Amino acid sequence: MTMNPTGDGQVRRMIQGVAHDFNNVLATILGTIDLLLVRLPPDDPARLEVEEIRSAAHRGQALTRRLAAISRNEVPDTIETTDTESIG
């Protein structure tokens, strides 16, 4: 399916808006996680779960960057999320 230039631009703006809003949500989550990790003792059993949530939020940020790139017609093959992971 081919979109007309006007429709294509509208979709790009919508994608960019969603990426921006989702990134704001993730920033709030990551800030709260950082505060929680400061308060949790290193040997607290909940710490591992909180770190998993932080890792998932970072993966979400990588997806947000990919959405933003798509909205600018810049589509990378993969997006590095950590030293050992990639999305693509």
QUIVEN-V651746 format. One record per pair of residues at least 4 apart in sequence whose C-alpha atoms are under 7 Angstrom apart, sorted by the first residue. I is the first residue (numbers start at 1). J is the second residue. Records with the same first field share a line. If there is no record, write none. Layout:
I = J, J
//
This chain:
3 = 7, 8
4 = 8
5 = 9
6 = 10
7 = 11
8 = 12
9 = 13
10 = 14
11 = 15
12 = 16, 71
13 = 17, 71
14 = 18
15 = 19, 67, 71
16 = 20, 67, 68, 71
17 = 21
18 = 22
19 = 23, 64, 67, 68
20 = 24
21 = 25
22 = 26
23 = 27, 61, 64
24 = 28
25 = 29
26 = 30, 57, 61
27 = 31
28 = 32
29 = 33
30 = 34, 54, 57
31 = 35
32 = 36
33 = 37, 50, 54
34 = 38
35 = 39
36 = 40
37 = 47
40 = 44, 47
46 = 50
47 = 51
48 = 52
49 = 53
50 = 54
51 = 55
52 = 56
53 = 57
54 = 58
55 = 59
56 = 60
57 = 61
58 = 62, 81
59 = 63, 81
60 = 64
61 = 65
62 = 66, 79, 81
63 = 67
64 = 68
65 = 69
66 = 70
67 = 71
68 = 72
69 = 73, 74, 75
70 = 74, 75
77 = 88
78 = 86, 87, 88
79 = 86, 87, 88
80 = 85, 86, 87
81 = 85, 86
//
